[in-house]
Amino acid sequence: EEEYKYWKAPPPVFTSEHLERCLSEYEEAHAITVPSQFAKRSFLEHGIASERVFVCPYGVDLSEFRPAIKGDSVFRVIFVGEASIRKGIGYLLRAVEPLVKKRKCELWLVGSIDPGARHILDQYRDSFEYKGIFPKGELWRIYSQATVMVLASVEEGLALVQAQAMACGVPVIATTNTGAKDLFTDGVEGFIVPIRSPEDIREKLEWMIANPALRRQMAEAALERVKNLGGWSRYGEQMVSIYREVASLLQRPCARDREE
C-alpha cells in the first residue's frame, strides 16, 4: 500500500475474507515451507515459531536455461517478469535513465505489464525497449543477449528469474527482498542492494560498465554457482526431506501427552 501510494496508483485490493483464510491456514498448519530466508523472516516477524518454517529454494532447469552467444557488444540491462510496482519497476527505470541518456547502456523489458504501473512506464518511455512476452522455452536466448539482469523488487519470496539469468551466464543485481541471498553472494556472482534505491543500482551498473573483465568473472561465477544449486529434482528431494522431518516430529508424543 505504501508503494502504490508513493507511485500514485490505485492500491491493491486485499479482502478481509482472503486475509482471514490465509491466516487460518497458517494457524492450522504444522509446517510452512518458503523459498528463501527473506520469506522466512517475514513469518518470524509476525510471531510464527522458527521451527514451523522450513526453507526450500526453488530450482532451475539447466537443460532449458543455458548460455548462448551474445550477438553484439552493447551493455544491455534486462528485466524479466511483470513490470509492476511490487517488482520495483519505477526504481529500475530511475536507475537506468541517466545511463541510457548518456548511451552507456540500454534496457530491455521482457514480460507482461501491470496496468497499475503503465503510467510509470509512460513517464520513462525513452529509457527502455519493450520486448513483449516470450514462451519459457525461448527465454534463454533473450537472457543471453543481456550483460546483467536487474531486479528491483520491493517484495518477493524468491524470484525464479534470478537463477534463470545466472544459468545463462548473466550476473544479477537484485534487492535484499528478492531472496537473492539464497542464490548468490554479494560481490561474487552479482550485487545485492537495498530496496527503493535506484542510486545503488546505478552505482553497481556503472561499476560493471567500468570493469568489463571483473564483470565477465562475475558472469562465469554466476554460471558455476547455479550449477551447484541443483535443478527441480533437487528441489523435490529437499521438499520430500522436509515432509519426512515434519511427519517424524508429529509422530513423537509431546510432553503434555506423556503427562496425560
N, C-alpha and C positions, 0 to 999 in steps of 0.2 A: 504493500500500500504506500509506503514511503517513496519507493521508486516511481510508481505511477503518478503520484502527486508531483514529484520533482520534475518529471518529464511531461507534465500537463496532459496526462492521458486518463481516460476513464478507469477507475480502479477495478481490479479483478473481483469476480463475484465468488464469495465463499458462503454457501448457505449453512445455517446452523444445523440442519439435518445432516449434511455431509460431514461437518466437523464432529458432530456427536457420534456418528457412525465410526469414523476413523479412530477417535479417542477410545470408544468402547472396544474396538478390535485390538488396540494396543493393550488395554487393560486385561482383556481376556487371554491374550497370547502368553504362552510360557517363554517364547523366544521371539526376537525380532532380528531379521537379517538386513544389513545395509551394505552398500557397495564401497564405503570409504570411511576413514576415521573422521572426516569432517561431518559426514552424516551421523555417525555415532555420537559425536559431541553434541549435536543438536538435540538428541534424545536425552542425553545426560543432563543438559542444561534445563530440561523440563521435568527432572525428577525421576526418570526411568533408571532403574538399577543397572549398573555397568554389566553385571553378569548375565543380564537378559538380552543384551545387544551384541550380536556377532557380525564381524566384518568379513565380507567375501567379495573382493573386487571382481568386476566383470572381466571377461577375456576378450581376445581379438583373434579373428581367423587369419592366420598368417598366409594361408593359401589364397585368400581373397584380397588381402591388402598387402601390397609388395611394391618396392620401388620400380619406377620406370625412368627412362632418360628424360631429363628436363630439356625442353626444346629451345630455350633461349637463356640469356644471362640476366634477365630482368630480376631485380629484387622484388619478389612478389609475396605479399601477405595474403593468407587465405583464412576465411571464416566459413565453417561448415555447420549447418544447423538452422533452426528457425531464428530469423533475425527478429529478436524480441527484446522488450525491456528487461525481462528476467535474465536474459543472456548477455546483458550489458552492451547491446549494440551501439548505444549512444556514446559510451565511453571509448569503444573501439574506434568509432568514426572521429571522435575528437582527437584521439591519439595520432591517427594517421594523416589527418587532413593537412597539417603543415608539411609533412614529409612528401605527400603527393603533390602539393603545390610547388615544392622545390624539385620535383621529379626525382626524388631519391628512392621512391618505391611506388608500387601500385597495389590496390586491394581488390580481391575477388570475394564476392559474397555468393555462397552456394547453399541453396535450400529454400524453404518457404519464407514468407514474410508475414509476421503477425500484424493484423490490421491496426492494433493499438500502437505499433511502432512506425507505421508508414510515414507519419509526419516528421519523424526524426530522419528517416532516410531521404525524404524530400529536401530537408534542410541541408544535407550533405551530399546531394545528388552528384556533384562533380568529383567526389572523393573516392568513388568505388565503381566497379563494373559488376553488375548483377548477372550471374551465370545461370540462374534458374535451378531447377530440381533435377538431380541425376539419379538413375537407378543405383542401388547399393553396389551392384556388380561393376559399375563403371567409375566409382569414386576414386579408386586407386590411381587411375590415370590423372584425375584432377588434382589430387593431393600432390602427386609427383611433379606438378608444374609450379609448386609453391616453394618459396625459400623458408618460410616459417608459418606456422599456424598460430593464430591468436584467439584466445577465448577469454572474454572479459566478464564472464557471468557473475551476477550478484549472488546467485544461489543455485547449486546443482548437487545431486547426490554423488554422481561420478559420470562425467561426460565421456561417452564412448569415443567421440571424435578425436580425443587426445591420443589414445592408443592406436587408433586407425592411422593418424598422421605419422606417428612415430614408426609404425610398421612400414610406411612408405619412405622412411629416411628423412622425415621432416621434423625439425625441433619444434618445441611448443613454448609459447608464452601464455600462461594461464593464471587466473586469480587463485587465492587461497581457498575460495569457496566452490571449487570445481572437483575436488577430490584429487587434485594434481599430485599432492604429496604421496599418494598411494601408488602413483605411476612412475614418477621420476624425481630426480634430485635437483634442487635449485642450483643453477650454475653449471650443471653437467650435461643433461640432455635438453635443457631449456631453462626458462626462468619462471619463478612463481612470484607473483606481485600482489599487492593489496587490492581489495575490491574498490571500485569507484575512483580509480587513479589513472586517468589517461596519461598523466605525466610519467608515471613509472613505466607504462607500456612503451611510450615513445622513447624513453631513455634506453630501454633494452633493445628496441628496434635500431636505434642509432648506433648502439654498440655492435650489433650484428652487421650493420652496413659497413662500419669502420674496421671490422675484424673478420674478413672473409675466411681466413684459414682456421681461426678458432671456431667460427660458426660451422664450418664443414666438420670439424671434430665433434661438435655437438650433434650434428646430423648422424654421424656414424655411431656415436654413443647412444642416441635415441633408438636407432635400429637394433643395436645389440641389446639394449635394456628390454625392449618389448619382446624380444625372443625369449628372454628369461622369465617374462611374466606368465607365459603359457597361454594356450588357446581356450576355447569354450569347454573342451574336455576337462581341463584342469579346474575350471570354474565349477563344473558339475561335480568333480571329485571332492572339492573343498566343501561344496554345499551338502553333499551326502555325509561328509565327516561331521559337519555341524549338526545335521539331523540325528546322527548316531549319538553325538555327545549329549544333545538335549534329551533324547529318549533314555539314555543311561541315567541322567540326572533325575528324570521323572520316576524311574523305577526304584530309586533309593528312598527308603522311608524317611520322612523329615523328623525332626526332634519331637514335634508335637504328637505325631503318630506313634512314636516309640513310647512316649509318656502314657498315651491312652492304652 
